[in-house]
Amino acid sequence: MYLKHITVMFMIPIVIKLNCFTVNGIDNIGISYLAEAMKVNYNISSFYLHGNIICDDSAFAVAQMLKINTSLAKFSISDISDEGVYAIAEALKVNIGLEDLSISNINDKGVCDLAEALKVNNKLTSFSISANSNSNKAAYSLAEALKVNKTLTSFHIDGMYIGNEGAIAFAKMLRLNQTIIHVNLLDAQIGDDGAFKLAEALASRTCNGLTRVNLHGSNISSMAYDALHRAHKTQKIIAKLNIWQQVTLNEDVSIT
């Protein structure tokens, strides 16, 4: 049944976007068949698996497809094991087509494996990640990778613990990386020390500079907020800086 339907679908001359959200009722067997078919199909530019719980076999099938397919530009996936993330990360090291990757609900080890891939990949321009993290090790790994990566222009971290030390690592990275223009660190609990270091980094940015920074849910004091506000005013290139949260004085603040 799967093979019949997939064969018919891939006979259509133009298929641009393929959504396989859980509401479509496609299970892991179907996902594996789709991945196999996409090894030879070059009409699909977007492939979304977000919301599916991906077993290892399906993750391996998707990873093999990513090593071969050169036309897929956007890809999202979620809820995969450490072994599955590792397979995806290894594929990213050799993939030459993917430009936008979104991956969510993974563990620290998976984040670290993806960070290693970002050191090598020179095609991705947008990277979004959400992880079940309770330490700053994963954040540090990403920051170190972004010191090396020169193609990403946008990175988005949602709900992953960064903390003070992780934020300081990102601040050091931003002083070195001049290609990133959009930064989102959502609900990252960066703390005051991290916020002060980020403020210094934002004020020092040159070259292309950042145009958008989102620090929603930063868990910082009003003094740290003021430091970020001053950095925003100093660095005229930054068009939008969001710090929407509860600060120490219980004030909701947002800068645009």
Rosetta blueprint (number, residue, H / E / L):
1 M L
2 Y H
3 L H
4 K H
5 H H
6 I H
7 T H
8 V H
9 M H
10 F L
11 M L
12 I L
13 P L
14 I L
15 V L
16 I L
17 K E
18 L E
19 N E
20 C L
21 F L
22 T H
23 V H
24 N H
25 G L
26 I L
27 D L
28 N H
29 I H
30 G H
31 I H
32 S H
33 Y H
34 L H
35 A H
36 E H
37 A H
38 M L
39 K L
40 V L
41 N L
42 Y L
43 N L
44 I L
45 S L
46 S E
47 F E
48 Y E
49 L L
50 H L
51 G L
52 N L
53 I L
54 I L
55 C L
56 D H
57 D H
58 S H
59 A H
60 F H
61 A H
62 V H
63 A H
64 Q H
65 M H
66 L H
67 K H
68 I H
69 N L
70 T L
71 S L
72 L L
73 A L
74 K E
75 F E
76 S E
77 I E
78 S E
79 D L
80 I L
81 S L
82 D H
83 E H
84 G H
85 V H
86 Y H
87 A H
88 I H
89 A H
90 E H
91 A H
92 L H
93 K L
94 V L
95 N L
96 I L
97 G L
98 L L
99 E L
100 D E
101 L E
102 S E
103 I E
104 S E
105 N E
106 I E
107 N L
108 D H
109 K H
110 G H
111 V H
112 C H
113 D H
114 L H
115 A H
116 E H
117 A H
118 L H
119 K H
120 V H
121 N L
122 N L
123 K L
124 L L
125 T L
126 S E
127 F E
128 S E
129 I E
130 S E
131 A E
132 N L
133 S L
134 N L
135 S L
136 N L
137 K H
138 A H
139 A H
140 Y H
141 S H
142 L H
143 A H
144 E H
145 A H
146 L H
147 K H
148 V H
149 N L
150 K L
151 T L
152 L L
153 T L
154 S E
155 F E
156 H E
157 I E
158 D E
159 G L
160 M L
161 Y L
162 I L
163 G H
164 N H
165 E H
166 G H
167 A H
168 I H
169 A H
170 F H
171 A H
172 K H
173 M H
174 L H
175 R H
176 L H
177 N L
178 Q L
179 T L
180 I L
181 I L
182 H E
183 V E
184 N E
185 L E
186 L E
187 D L
188 A L
189 Q L
190 I L
191 G H
192 D H
193 D H
194 G H
195 A H
196 F H
197 K H
198 L H
199 A H
200 E H
201 A H
202 L H
203 A H
204 S H
205 R L
206 T L
207 C L
208 N L
209 G L
210 L L
211 T L
212 R E
213 V E
214 N E
215 L L
216 H L
217 G L
218 S L
219 N L
220 I L
221 S L
222 S H
223 M H
224 A H
225 Y H
226 D H
227 A H
228 L H
229 H H
230 R H
231 A H
232 H H
233 K H
234 T H
235 Q L
236 K L
237 I L
238 I L
239 A L
240 K E
241 L E
242 N E
243 I L
244 W L
245 Q L
246 Q E
247 V L
248 T L
249 L L
250 N L
251 E L
252 D E
253 V L
254 S L
255 I E
256 T L
